[in-house]
Amino acid sequence: MTPRSLLRLVLAGAVAAGGFAAATAPANASKAPKTVPVRLLALNDFHGNLEPPTGSSGRMVDENGATVEAGGAAYVATHMKALSDKNTIAVAQGDLIGASPLISAAYHDEPSVEFMGKIGLKVAAVGNHEFDEGYTELRRIMKGGCHPVDGCSPAGTWKGAQYDYVGANVLFKNPNEKTDALAALGAPQSQVKKLMSDWGVPALPPVSVKWMNGVPIGFIGLVTQTTPNIVTADGIKNLKFVDEVKAANLASKLLKLVGVKAQVVLVHEGDQVTAGQSPDACSAVPGAGNRIATQVDPEIDVILSGHSHQAYLCKVKDPAGQDRLYSQGGSFGRVITKVDLNVNVKTRDIDRASVVADNQVVTRTVTPDPEISAFVQTWKDRVAPVANKPVGRITADITNTAAPSGESPLGDLIADGQLAGTKTGGNAQIALMNPGGVRASLTFAGSAAGEGDGVVTYGEAFTVQPFNNLMQVVTLTGAQLKTVLEQQFTGGPNAQPFTKILQPSANFTYTYSSGAAWGSKVSNMKIDGVAVTDAQTIRVAANNFLVGGGDAFLGFKDGTDLWSGPLDIDAFVDQLGRDNPIAPPATTRITVTP
């Protein structure tokens, strides 16, 4: 039995157990050279950003150290076309959907998945956000059909993704089809049966094989094993997310068993970086991503990562002591990772010495692709009725104008919504909102035609909070919380350029002295009227921008037990729907002394 025919048997037999992505045989290439070129173009953490992302989410440090505007589907398409050649396979490392802007999220991210097909994506690992609406919805996105509640989008019946989703470490908890699937495999049944008994039954295709220039390239998909902690439990109740290294090694053995030796891992897990570095620098601080990149089987040649929204290009040692690429390309379509490599035709393995990678910033100085520009505009027009949907009422203008304390009525209202949206699941006790993330005021007059009676539309709420940050919760001690609050002011080691007062939820109060030295400014912290001690632990909610140390609030990075919840806009909209009509909150949560 040839490797290719066995692969077909493996693929056919595994369909009942969750399904492997099928491989297509190449045309006969008897006069192939000793090596053949392959180019990989990789995206990660797109999060439905069809329109150019705004604010800090739309900027990127380039190879020259300059901060440039980056991202947007039409610009991604232009850069992909410029970088593509006849040797190209486009791949992705998860979170293409989920935590998306309104233009995509309103239609369960079908527009973004369609866009990925238009730019030629072939294989994508699942990310944790692919499970935001549950496993059943992910299968619909993969296979097609209209949404069971909202029905078909304006584009008609959804036809499914044009690329393969892979996830080797996503397994069924109770694999009823396991025995029947293995029985259908045929010879050499014993080897495959042993492999699958060690593995379990994949709920998604673990691997995808793509042929390029007469050689097969195997792609192994992985998602962070922390997924159950950061998505809604009910949607994945029948799944388990196992150790990434173990799953990768078993998937590698399967590929090797059927003769696929050129192997690439697409993993939705990564590391943080030293800030401000070139996207081509190896600035990654070894963490969860590095563990996977250094420990998976030596047969695996390249590790393309995601999840941490950082850009880096590193060489790491595999367990055999050989160099292999470990990279990531930022987020929101701001970077395309280009990987050029050669595959030995005789051995069908990647020549690692030939691997050259480059993180290409998706600048907006190029001409946007006209077809994709029109595609995005179509969805903008379609989403207009959603944007005009009323979500709440207010009694008067709720502005983002700061009081002498630094609070604003709208900032306080947003913080209240963030606390409410993170109590369940995240066990949040207080919430803090960055003032720079409050981009506009809510006006009683409104902006939609025929309004002027305090109605707030979804589009108006989205204008206030357009960044689609994730709400997260971390545990800080009382002393660490005080440090975060000290970091609001200039003069400290975090080099805060100017005072930035975080907006607190109503149950959290404190005092700061405008004249005290840095480190001694904050006092009298209370939660629900009870004094905070240095040693107590507090679950603090904030958006992922702050939790990642944004706006020079480095103290958040000392937080532990990270939990990720809803989008900030969803928490805000839910708050606008409570206790209508809403009056502007009093800005009395922070007391200022000389």
C-alpha positions, 0 to 999 in steps of 0.5 A, a space after each residue: 500500500 502506497 503512502 498516498 493510498 494509506 493517507 486516503 484511508 486514514 482521511 476517509 476513516 477519520 471522517 466519522 471521528 471528526 474528519 481529516 482535511 483531504 489531500 489532493 494528489 499532484 500532477 506527475 512531476 518525473 523531471 522534478 529538480 533536487 529541491 523545489 521552492 515553497 512560499 508560505 504567507 501567514 496571517 494570525 488573529 485577524 478578528 474580523 477587521 475588514 475595515 482598517 483598524 483604528 487607534 493603537 490597534 491600527 498602528 505597527 512598528 515597521 522594520 525601520 522603527 517607525 510607527 505606521 498605519 497598518 491593516 484593513 482587508 483591502 490592503 491585506 489583499 494588495 499585499 498578499 497579491 504582491 507577495 504571492 507567486 506560483 509557489 505560495 500556500 496561504 495559511 493562518 494561525 487562528 482567531 480569524 473570527 470572533 471579537 470582531 467589529 460590527 461589520 463582521 460580527 453582525 453576520 457571525 463573521 461570514 464576511 471575514 471567512 469569505 474574505 479569507 477565501 477570496 485572498 486564497 487562504 488554504 489552511 487555518 488553525 482554530 483559535 480560541 475565538 473560533 469557539 466563541 459561539 460554540 463548536 456547533 457554530 464553528 462547524 456551520 462556519 466550516 461546512 455551510 448553512 444558515 444560522 439557526 437563530 438569525 437565519 441567512 445573511 443578506 448574501 444568502 445561504 452560507 456556503 462554508 469556508 473555502 479553506 481547511 480548519 485544523 485543530 489536532 488537540 481538540 478532542 471529543 470527550 466521549 468518542 462514540 464513533 472511535 471503534 467504527 472509524 478505526 475498523 474502516 481503515 484497513 492495513 496497516 491497521 495496527 499502527 494507525 489503531 495504536 496511534 489513535 488510541 494514544 490520541 483520542 478522537 479529534 473533533 476537528 481535522 487535526 492535519 491538512 496536506 497540501 501539494 506544492 511543486 510535486 511534494 506534500 506539505 503537512 500542516 498541523 493545527 493547534 489551539 491554546 489548551 487554555 481555551 476552556 478558560 476563555 470561552 463560554 463553557 456551554 459551547 464546548 461542553 463535549 470537547 476537551 483541549 489537550 496538551 499542544 505538544 502531545 497532540 502535535 507529536 501524534 499528528 506528526 507521527 500520523 503524517 510521517 506514517 503516510 510519507 509526509 515529512 515536510 511539516 508545519 505547525 500552525 499554533 494559536 499560542 504565543 509569547 509576549 515581546 519586548 515593546 517597540 521592536 522591529 517585527 523581524 526581531 526575535 523579541 519574544 520572551 519565552 513562555 507558553 509559545 516557546 515551550 511548544 516551539 522547542 518541545 514538539 517533535 524534531 520532524 516538525 520544521 516550522 512553527 507559526 504562532 498566534 494568540 499573543 498579538 505580537 510580531 517576532 521572528 525567532 530561531 529556536 532549537 528543536 529536541 534534536 538540537 536543530 534550528 527551526 523557525 518560530 514566528 508570529 505576525 501581530 494581529 488585525 491584519 497588520 502583518 503578513 509573515 512570509 516564509 520561503 523554504 526549499 523541499 528536497 524532492 527525494 526525501 520530501 523534507 524541508 531543508 531547514 537551512 533554506 528557511 528565510 522569514 520576513 514579517 511584512 507590515 501591511 502598510 496603507 500606502 499601497 493602492 487598496 484592492 478594488 475588488 475587496 474594497 467593493 466587498 467591504 463596502 457592500 457589507 458596510 451598507 448591509 450592516 447599516 440597519 444594525 448600526 441604527 438599532 436602538 440599544 438604550 435611552 439617556 436622560 441627558 448628554 453623557 460626555 467624555 469630558 473629564 472632571 477635575 478628578 480625571 473621571 468622566 461621566 461616560 468613562 464611569 458608565 463604561 466601567 460600570 458595564 465592564 464590571 457587570 459583564 465580567 462578574 459571571 465567569 471572571 469573578 470581577 470585583 472592580 473594573 477600570 477603564 482607560 480614558 483614551 478608549 472613550 472616543 466620543 460622547 453620547 448626546 441626548 440629541 443623537 445622530 440618527 435621523 428622527 431622533 433627539 429623544 435620548 435614544 442611543 443606537 448601536 452605531 453610536 455606542 460603537 463610535 464611543 468604543 470602536 476598538 473591539 477590545 476583549 474584557 479580561 480579569 486578572 488577580 492583583 494584590 492590594 499593593 499591586 492595585 495601588 501600583 497600577 493607580 500610581 502609574 496614572 501619574 508622571 514621574 514613575 519608572 513606567 515613564 507615563 508621559 502625562 497623567 491618565 486617570 483610569 475610570 473606576 466602577 462605582 463600587 471602587 473609590 480612592 483618594 489621590 494627592 496632586 502634590 505628593 511624590 510618585 509612589 505616595 499619591 494614592 490612598 484610602 482605596 475601598 471596595 464597597 466601602 471596605 478598606 483595601 489591604 496590601 495583602 488581599 487579592 482582588 479580581 480586577 476587570 479591564 480591557 486587554 489593552 490595559 491588561 497587556 500593559 498599554 498606556 504605560 500601565 505596566 502593573 497590570 502585567 503582574 496580574 495572575 489567573 487571566 480570564 477573557 470575557 466579552 468584547 468591551 462594546 458588548 459589555 457597554 451595550 448591555 449596560 446601556 440597556 439596563 435601568 433606562 433611561 440612564 442619567 449621567 453618573 456623578 463623578 465622585 468616585 475619586 477624591 483629590 487632595 492637595 
